[in-house]
């Protein structure tokens, strides 16, 4: 499978660095009441570089970068997008301030950068943690001093039970987890089971929603229950979920996961959204699914987003939140968006438009699930693949390659479905025949719209996708063959 080997070698997983024997330690002072200034003191040991940098959007809002000396602190001048300090190549301690309010204004309230809500600020931790560049793979410790425990919450991986100490690896800072400073309404959602989990929720700011907090808590718990059966447990032991308002909207308009430094989700929720609309929302289930599958670097976004796009309606139908007919009508309506334009020879691995990433990836996953079920007569499914990846440590806080996922998939299903489909559709650019696939499953385009026909040869597969591979359906299909 030469194409897949090339894809794995091209992955941006950091190479082992024999020099990486140092550490980074951050002492962070959260803003005091009424302030938006974060003060950071960072010690870099064995950085092997004299360059200190921060996210491009944040650099203009760093104030008074200084390095500690025997006589106190002396200023470091910024040169372009970085600060140059020769002592940092060995060991240095720098101190600086960042105005979160200025940052949010400069970012235009982009949650990928910073968003300001009623005196509170939500941002990835990368936005306020300056660091050596280029990075080596070293341990990072972040300690936060917050004057008010209810005005700080971070998705970074906790190193103790205080909620203010965190540890991760420096390479994971490019997905530095969401963090909120300032007025928050906080509550906790417990997900019971053999592997209990918790979701720490922060409603950022003091904005009022049409949905009461108790209803919001119930919705999050129910959505966690929707994804748990697929994985056999809630995917991660702890995640943080930050809710920010979409003024005047009556639905969820955006969601995103940042996970490598610790699992975190941001959900932009319409402040007019009623509790009665929660089961019609798809965004929260989509983001919670992401927690149960590995993260990719430099490749594979089409697979990660494709799986989440495919499984979101399937899981909601399994939970009774939507119907199986609506699931396949949605696939028939939207999956054509993921088919490459006529004349394109590019496979999914080379395409970067959003339709290819989301709906092209979903089409790949849909076709793979059908083929696995067909080849194994229902004994194995794509469910087995995602469950096995998680069982082998592949949650969203870990980086895998597409090649690793494909190997697990072939191994657990006892087929070559994923490797052959990757080679044909992701690497070489062949097209999946969506219309024939839908027709074989009993999903037909009629004069009155998309119709469901249970008499087609693979209708049993369509039913089993929603019914979690029900034994009676599989047995009946086997008998018919």
C-alpha positions, 0 to 999 in steps of 0.5 A: 500500500505505497500511497498510505506509507507516503501519507504517514511519512508526510505527517507532521508528527514531531520527530524525536529530539535528543536535545529535548531535556529541558522544561517550561514552567509558567506562573500565571496571575489571572486578572483581578476583579475589573481588570483584563490583564494577565501577568505571566512569568515563564522559565525556559530551561534548555530551550536551545533557541534565543527566540521567544514568540507567541501567537501572531494575533497576540504579539501586539498586545504583549506589554513589557516583556522582560528577562530576570537578571541578578539585578532585577528585570531588564526589558527585551526588545521585540524584533518582528514577531519575536523577542530575542534573548540569548540567555534563553538558549540555556535557561531564562525567566521572562515576565510579561503582561497581556491585555485580554480585552485588547486581544479580543478587540484585535481578534474580532471576537474570533473564538480561535483567538479570543472572545470577550463576553460581559467582562470575561474572555475566552481564548486558547491558552496559546494566546497568552503563553509565549514560548521558545521557537522552534519548540523541542518536545519538553514537559510544560507546567502551568500554575495559575493564581486566580483571586476568585476561583469562580472566575477561572476555568481551563481545559488544560490537563490538570496535574492536581485537584486544585483546578489551577495546576496543569501539565502537558507536552510543549508540542501540544501547545499548538492546540493549547485548550480553551481557557476562560478568565472573568465572570463565569457561571460554572456547573459540573455534569457527571457521566456515570459508568464503569469509567466515570467522567465529568464535564466541567461547564462554564457559561462565559460572562453574565449573559441571560439565555432563554434556556435556564442553566438547569435545562442546559445541564440536562441537555449536555448530560443527554448529549453525553449519553448519546455518544457514550454507547458507541465508545462503550464509555464517555471518551475522556475522563475530563473535558471542559465545555465553554458556552458563549452567546450568539446574540439573537440566534435560536440555535447553536451556530458553532462548535470547536474542540481543542484537545491536545493539551487537554480536552476542551470544547467551545459552543456558541449557543443562541441566547434565544434557543429554547430548551425544547430545541436541544434535540434538534441541535447537531453541533454538540453531539458532533463535538462530543464525538470528536473527543473519542477519536485521535487528533491528526497533525498535517493530514487526516482532517477529512477523516476526523471531520468525516467520522464526526459528520457521519456519526452525528446523525446516526447516533442521534437516531440511535438515541431517538432524537431523529429518525432513520429516514431523516438520517438517510435523506440528509445523506442523500441531500448533502453527501453529493457536496463531498464528491469531487468536481468532474475532471478532478484527479485529487483524492480526499487526502489532497483536497482542502475545501470544506465540502470535501473535508466534511461531506467527502469524509462522511461519504468515505466513512459511510461507504466504508461502514456499508462495505465492512458490514457487507463483507463480514455479513454484519459481524463487524462495523465501522463502530468496531473501528472507532471503539478499537481506536479509543481502546488502544489509547486513541482519544482526542488528546493523542496524535495518530496518523491516518495509517495507524487508524487504517491498520487498526481498522483492518485488524479489528474487522479482519478485512482490507476495506479501509486500506483498499478504500484509502488507496482508491479514494483518498490517495488515487482520487477515484470516485465513490458511486454515491447514487448506486450506494444509496439505491442498494440501501433502499434510498431512492430519489422519487418524484416527491423527494427522497424515499425509503424502500425496504426491498432493496438487497442491502436494506438490512445494512441501512437498518442495522446502521441505526439499530446498532447492528441488531442481531435479529437483522443480521441473522435475517440477512444472513438467512436470506443470503 
